[in-house]
Amino acid sequence: MQAQLEAKVQKVYEVAALSDSIVAQGWVPYDPIIVWEHPKQKGHYIVVEGNTRTVALRGLRGERLDRERKKLDKIKKSKTSFGEELKAQTELVDQLERVVASTDNLKAYPVAAKSAEELLDRLPRLMGVRHINHAQQWKPYATNLYILSLYERLFRQRYGDEPSLRIEQDLVAAVAKMVSLGETKTRRNIQAASAFTHFKRAYEEQLPEGEAFEDADHYYFELILQNKYPQEQFRFGKDALRLPPESEKALFQWAFSHPRSAASKDDEDGNENVFYKAENIRLWQQMRTYDGKKRTSFAEQFDVDDPDSARPMKLVESEYLQHKTAQSPIDVIGALVRALQELKGETLISQQQHLRPMLDEASVLVENYRKMMKATAGD
């Protein structure tokens, strides 16, 4: 059972990256490990917070240390090894032994709960404070899956296992209170996690060879829910827990039907999908808003009911941007400033991994414009 749990943690969380960090920096008890003593097995504790760290440490203290020691012995006995190789391997084993010595005893904090039911009632508030509204935040998909699990537990307590899961506002409100989020955001988080999970299950086998869905692809569903026009086009209703089949088909065809190599993520030209990144959903909304003001038809070039007719977003985007540049620079920059002022802090935090590269690019552009104007002015 323990091996199965550890294998699950290895699959879901970035244990390898954490292990490398511990080896490089040593063990730093920066955050407490939280445990629960099973009421029927005194002295038997279950880790409820810190599983990734404990799995990483078990691997380093056991299999990894044994493997590196054997490798060191082999290097010492080899006639073909050289000094730098021996030095590097000796330093690695020494570092692992220091990690072992510093983790023979770990400080853990118990959660007071007399039963599993009481523990389940206490955990949402604990996890919400630590991982949703705190510096130790989970990534968006992990956060939303957790919120979805809380909602499903309340729904099953009310209705049992037979009815299909559905959105009920009072239950959404109860979960929102547990995790200290607004009701609208909580509902969207539940919808996004549910819809992406269903979408992955339905289309995983249709991905191009060598491709796989990533947790970051969940961002497509968050953006659809945040932008009115795409939400309407995909028919993602206020209380829906998945996209309609025809909408799932269109999204897959537009965003995932062609390979997305590692190079393509940084090189937009290498991605042949209609949508080359999730932010295209927001761009689609911007096009729709622009169409309404300028009587253009950029957004209409993406029809969910006729996905084959859609042109690549990068081509439509180019035409859209060319059309916008015909405006006064004051209009363009003014619109950008207003849009930035409307952004909410929680949105920036939850989507920071996607927004940072865009903000960096914007900073470079702004600085180039400043230099150009300064040079032109003769300063």
C-alpha positions as CSV (number, residue, x, y, z in Angstrom):
1,M,0.0,0.0,0.0
2,Q,2.8,2.4,0.9
3,A,4.6,1.7,-2.4
4,Q,1.4,2.4,-4.3
5,L,0.9,5.7,-2.5
6,E,4.5,6.8,-3.1
7,A,4.2,5.8,-6.8
8,K,1.1,8.0,-7.1
9,V,2.9,11.0,-5.5
10,Q,5.8,10.5,-7.9
11,K,3.4,10.6,-10.8
12,V,1.4,13.6,-9.7
13,Y,4.0,15.9,-8.1
14,E,7.5,17.0,-9.1
15,V,9.3,14.7,-6.7
16,A,12.4,14.4,-8.9
17,A,12.9,18.2,-9.0
18,L,12.5,18.5,-5.3
19,S,15.0,15.6,-4.7
20,D,17.6,17.4,-6.9
21,S,17.0,20.6,-4.9
22,I,17.5,18.8,-1.6
23,V,20.8,17.2,-2.9
24,A,22.0,20.6,-4.2
25,Q,21.1,22.7,-1.2
26,G,20.7,20.3,1.7
27,W,17.7,19.7,3.8
28,V,16.0,22.9,4.8
29,P,12.9,22.5,7.1
30,Y,11.2,25.6,5.7
31,D,7.7,24.3,6.1
32,P,6.2,22.0,8.7
33,I,5.1,18.4,7.9
34,I,1.6,17.9,9.2
35,V,0.4,14.5,10.3
36,W,-2.7,12.9,11.7
37,E,-2.7,10.1,14.3
38,H,-5.1,7.3,13.3
39,P,-7.7,7.0,16.1
40,K,-7.7,3.2,15.9
41,Q,-3.9,2.8,15.6
42,K,-2.2,4.8,18.3
43,G,1.3,5.8,17.3
44,H,0.5,5.4,13.6
45,Y,0.7,8.7,11.8
46,I,-0.6,9.6,8.4
47,V,1.1,12.5,6.5
48,V,-1.6,14.9,5.3
49,E,0.8,17.8,4.4
50,G,4.4,17.1,3.2
51,N,4.0,13.9,1.2
52,T,6.2,15.2,-1.7
53,R,9.0,16.0,0.8
54,T,8.7,12.6,2.6
55,V,8.6,10.6,-0.6
56,A,11.7,12.6,-1.9
57,L,13.6,11.9,1.4
58,R,12.8,8.2,1.4
59,G,14.2,7.9,-2.1
60,L,17.3,9.9,-1.3
61,R,18.0,8.1,2.0
62,G,17.4,4.7,0.5
63,E,17.7,3.8,-3.1
64,R,19.5,6.9,-4.3
65,L,22.2,6.8,-1.6
66,D,22.8,3.0,-2.1
67,R,23.1,3.6,-5.9
68,E,25.5,6.4,-5.6
69,R,27.7,4.6,-3.0
70,K,27.9,1.6,-5.4
71,K,28.8,3.9,-8.2
72,L,31.6,5.5,-6.1
73,D,33.0,2.0,-5.2
74,K,33.0,1.1,-8.9
75,I,34.9,4.3,-9.8
76,K,37.5,3.7,-7.1
77,K,38.1,0.2,-8.4
78,S,38.2,1.2,-12.1
79,K,41.6,1.7,-13.7
80,T,40.1,4.0,-16.4
81,S,38.4,6.6,-14.1
82,F,40.0,10.0,-13.7
83,G,40.4,12.3,-10.7
84,E,37.5,14.7,-11.5
85,E,35.0,11.9,-11.8
86,L,36.1,10.5,-8.5
87,K,36.0,13.9,-6.8
88,A,32.5,14.7,-8.1
89,Q,31.1,11.3,-7.1
90,T,32.7,11.5,-3.6
91,E,31.1,15.0,-3.1
92,L,27.7,13.7,-4.2
93,V,27.8,10.8,-1.7
94,D,29.0,13.1,1.0
95,Q,26.1,15.5,0.3
96,L,23.6,12.6,0.4
97,E,25.0,11.4,3.7
98,R,24.7,14.9,5.1
99,V,21.0,14.9,4.0
100,V,20.5,11.6,5.8
101,A,22.1,12.8,8.9
102,S,20.0,16.0,9.0
103,T,16.8,14.1,8.4
104,D,17.1,11.2,10.9
105,N,14.5,13.1,13.0
106,L,11.9,15.4,11.4
107,K,9.7,17.8,13.2
108,A,6.0,17.1,12.5
109,Y,2.9,18.9,13.7
110,P,-0.3,16.9,14.4
111,V,-3.8,17.8,13.3
112,A,-6.3,17.3,16.1
113,A,-9.2,15.2,14.7
114,K,-11.0,12.4,16.5
115,S,-12.2,10.7,13.2
116,A,-11.6,10.7,9.5
117,E,-14.8,12.7,9.1
118,E,-13.5,15.4,11.4
119,L,-10.2,15.4,9.6
120,L,-12.0,16.0,6.3
121,D,-13.8,18.9,7.8
122,R,-10.6,20.5,9.1
123,L,-8.4,19.9,6.1
124,P,-10.1,22.3,3.6
125,R,-9.4,25.3,5.8
126,L,-5.9,24.2,6.4
127,M,-5.1,23.5,2.8
128,G,-6.9,26.6,1.6
129,V,-4.8,28.8,3.9
130,R,-1.5,27.1,2.9
131,H,-2.0,26.4,-0.8
132,I,-4.7,28.6,-2.3
133,N,-4.2,32.0,-0.6
134,H,-0.6,31.6,0.5
135,A,3.0,31.7,-0.9
136,Q,3.1,27.9,-1.0
137,Q,0.5,27.9,-3.7
138,W,-0.4,24.8,-5.7
139,K,-0.5,25.2,-9.5
140,P,-3.9,26.1,-10.9
141,Y,-5.0,22.7,-12.0
142,A,-4.0,21.1,-8.7
143,T,-5.8,23.9,-6.8
144,N,-9.0,23.4,-8.9
145,L,-8.9,19.6,-8.6
146,Y,-8.8,20.0,-4.8
147,I,-11.7,22.5,-4.9
148,L,-13.6,20.1,-7.1
149,S,-13.0,17.3,-4.7
150,L,-14.4,19.4,-1.8
151,Y,-17.5,20.2,-3.9
152,E,-18.1,16.5,-4.9
153,R,-17.8,15.4,-1.3
154,L,-20.5,17.8,-0.2
155,F,-22.7,16.8,-3.2
156,R,-22.4,13.1,-2.4
157,Q,-23.1,13.7,1.3
158,R,-26.4,15.3,0.2
159,Y,-27.4,13.0,-2.7
160,G,-25.4,9.8,-2.4
161,D,-23.5,8.1,-5.3
162,E,-26.2,7.7,-7.9
163,P,-27.0,11.2,-9.3
164,S,-24.6,12.8,-11.8
165,L,-22.6,15.6,-10.3
166,R,-24.1,19.0,-11.0
167,I,-23.6,22.6,-9.8
168,E,-25.8,23.8,-6.9
169,Q,-25.1,27.3,-5.7
170,D,-25.4,26.7,-2.0
171,L,-22.8,23.9,-2.1
172,V,-20.6,26.2,-4.2
173,A,-21.0,28.9,-1.5
174,A,-20.1,26.3,1.2
175,V,-16.8,25.4,-0.6
176,A,-16.0,29.0,-1.3
177,K,-16.2,29.7,2.4
178,M,-13.9,26.7,3.1
179,V,-11.2,27.9,0.8
180,S,-11.7,31.7,1.3
181,L,-12.5,32.5,-2.3
182,G,-15.4,34.3,-4.0
183,E,-18.3,32.2,-5.1
184,T,-18.0,33.1,-8.8
185,K,-14.3,32.1,-8.8
186,T,-15.0,28.9,-6.9
187,R,-17.7,27.9,-9.3
188,R,-15.4,28.6,-12.3
189,N,-12.6,26.6,-10.6
190,I,-14.9,23.6,-10.2
191,Q,-16.1,23.9,-13.8
192,A,-12.6,24.2,-15.2
193,A,-11.2,21.2,-13.3
194,S,-14.2,19.0,-14.2
195,A,-14.3,20.0,-17.9
196,F,-10.5,19.6,-18.4
197,T,-10.5,16.3,-16.6
198,H,-13.3,15.0,-18.9
199,F,-11.6,16.5,-22.0
200,K,-8.3,14.7,-21.2
201,R,-10.0,11.4,-20.7
202,A,-12.0,11.7,-23.9
203,Y,-9.1,12.9,-26.2
204,E,-5.9,11.5,-24.7
205,E,-5.8,8.6,-27.2
206,Q,-6.3,10.9,-30.2
207,L,-3.3,13.1,-29.5
208,P,-0.5,12.9,-32.1
209,E,2.2,10.3,-31.4
210,G,4.6,11.4,-28.7
211,E,2.2,14.1,-27.4
212,A,0.5,14.3,-24.0
213,F,-1.8,16.7,-22.2
214,E,-0.1,18.9,-19.6
215,D,-1.5,20.4,-16.4
216,A,-1.0,23.8,-18.0
217,D,-3.5,22.9,-20.7
218,H,-6.2,23.4,-18.1
219,Y,-5.6,27.1,-18.6
220,Y,-7.7,26.9,-21.8
221,F,-10.8,26.1,-19.8
222,E,-10.1,28.8,-17.2
223,L,-9.8,31.4,-20.0
224,I,-13.0,30.2,-21.7
225,L,-14.9,30.7,-18.5
226,Q,-13.3,34.1,-18.0
227,N,-14.1,35.5,-21.4
228,K,-17.7,35.9,-22.4
229,Y,-17.5,35.5,-26.2
230,P,-15.5,32.3,-26.2
231,Q,-17.7,30.9,-23.4
232,E,-20.7,31.6,-25.5
233,Q,-19.2,30.1,-28.6
234,F,-18.1,26.9,-26.8
235,R,-21.5,26.8,-25.1
236,F,-19.9,26.5,-21.7
237,G,-22.9,27.2,-19.6
238,K,-22.8,28.9,-16.2
239,D,-23.6,25.6,-14.4
240,A,-21.9,23.2,-16.9
241,L,-19.3,20.7,-15.8
242,R,-18.0,19.9,-19.2
243,L,-18.0,21.3,-22.7
244,P,-20.7,19.9,-25.2
245,P,-19.3,17.2,-27.4
246,E,-19.1,19.4,-30.5
247,S,-17.3,22.1,-28.5
248,E,-14.8,19.6,-27.2
249,K,-14.2,18.4,-30.8
250,A,-13.6,21.9,-32.0
251,L,-11.2,22.8,-29.1
252,F,-9.2,19.6,-29.7
253,Q,-9.0,20.2,-33.4
254,W,-7.9,23.8,-32.9
255,A,-5.4,23.4,-30.1
256,F,-4.2,19.8,-29.9
257,S,-4.6,17.9,-33.1
258,H,-1.1,18.8,-34.4
259,P,2.2,18.1,-32.6
260,R,3.3,20.6,-30.0
261,S,7.0,19.9,-29.7
262,A,9.2,21.4,-26.9
263,A,10.5,23.8,-29.5
264,S,7.0,24.8,-30.5
265,K,6.2,26.2,-27.0
266,D,8.9,28.8,-27.4
267,D,8.6,29.1,-31.2
268,E,5.1,29.9,-32.3
269,D,6.0,29.2,-35.9
270,G,6.6,25.6,-35.0
271,N,3.1,25.0,-33.8
272,E,0.6,24.3,-36.7
273,N,-2.5,24.2,-34.5
274,V,-5.1,26.9,-35.1
275,F,-4.6,28.0,-31.5
276,Y,-0.9,28.0,-30.7
277,K,-1.3,28.8,-27.0
278,A,-4.1,29.1,-24.4
279,E,-3.8,32.9,-24.4
280,N,-5.4,32.8,-27.9
281,I,-8.7,32.4,-26.1
282,R,-8.2,35.9,-24.5
283,L,-7.1,37.2,-27.9
284,W,-10.3,35.9,-29.5
285,Q,-12.3,37.9,-26.9
286,Q,-10.2,41.0,-27.7
287,M,-10.9,40.5,-31.4
288,R,-14.6,40.3,-30.7
289,T,-14.6,43.5,-28.7
290,Y,-12.6,45.2,-31.4
291,D,-15.0,43.9,-34.1
292,G,-17.9,45.5,-32.2
293,K,-16.2,48.9,-32.1
294,K,-14.6,48.9,-35.6
295,R,-17.2,46.8,-37.5
296,T,-14.6,44.2,-38.5
297,S,-15.0,40.4,-38.4
298,F,-11.8,38.9,-37.0
299,A,-13.5,36.9,-34.3
300,E,-16.0,35.4,-36.7
301,Q,-13.2,33.5,-38.4
302,F,-13.4,30.8,-35.6
303,D,-16.7,28.9,-35.8
304,V,-17.2,26.1,-33.3
305,D,-19.9,24.6,-35.5
306,D,-17.5,24.6,-38.5
307,P,-14.0,24.0,-37.0
308,D,-12.5,23.1,-40.4
309,S,-13.1,26.6,-41.7
310,A,-11.0,28.3,-39.0
311,R,-7.8,29.9,-40.1
312,P,-4.6,29.7,-38.0
313,M,-4.8,32.3,-35.2
314,K,-1.3,33.6,-36.0
315,L,-2.5,34.7,-39.4
316,V,-5.7,36.2,-38.2
317,E,-3.7,37.8,-35.3
318,S,-1.3,39.4,-37.8
319,E,-4.2,40.9,-39.8
320,Y,-5.9,42.1,-36.6
321,L,-2.7,43.8,-35.3
322,Q,-2.0,45.4,-38.7
323,H,-5.5,46.8,-38.6
324,K,-5.0,48.1,-35.1
325,T,-1.7,49.8,-35.9
326,A,-3.6,52.0,-38.3
327,Q,-4.9,53.7,-35.2
328,S,-3.2,56.5,-33.3
329,P,-0.4,55.3,-31.0
330,I,-2.2,57.2,-28.2
331,D,-5.3,55.2,-28.8
332,V,-3.4,51.9,-28.7
333,I,-1.3,52.7,-25.6
334,G,-4.3,54.2,-23.8
335,A,-6.3,51.1,-24.4
336,L,-3.4,48.9,-23.1
337,V,-3.1,51.0,-19.9
338,R,-6.9,50.8,-19.3
339,A,-6.8,47.0,-19.8
340,L,-3.9,46.6,-17.4
341,Q,-5.7,48.7,-14.8
342,E,-8.6,46.3,-15.0
343,L,-6.5,43.2,-14.2
344,K,-7.0,41.8,-10.7
345,G,-4.2,40.7,-8.4
346,E,-5.5,37.2,-7.9
347,T,-5.6,36.7,-11.7
348,L,-1.9,37.8,-12.0
349,I,-0.9,35.4,-9.2
350,S,-2.8,32.4,-10.4
351,Q,-1.6,32.8,-14.0
352,Q,1.9,34.0,-13.3
353,Q,3.6,31.2,-15.1
354,H,1.9,32.2,-18.4
355,L,2.0,36.0,-17.8
356,R,5.6,36.4,-16.8
357,P,7.0,35.8,-20.3
358,M,4.4,38.2,-21.8
359,L,5.2,40.9,-19.2
360,D,8.9,40.4,-19.9
361,E,8.3,40.9,-23.7
362,A,6.1,44.0,-23.0
363,S,8.9,45.5,-20.8
364,V,11.4,45.0,-23.6
365,L,9.0,46.7,-26.1
366,V,8.3,49.6,-23.8
367,E,12.1,50.2,-23.2
368,N,12.8,50.0,-27.0
369,Y,10.0,52.6,-27.6
370,R,11.5,54.9,-24.9
371,K,15.0,54.7,-26.5
372,M,13.6,55.4,-29.9
373,M,11.7,58.5,-28.7
374,K,14.7,59.7,-26.7
375,A,17.0,59.3,-29.8
376,T,14.5,61.1,-32.0
377,A,14.1,63.9,-29.6
378,G,17.9,64.4,-29.6
379,D,18.2,64.0,-25.8
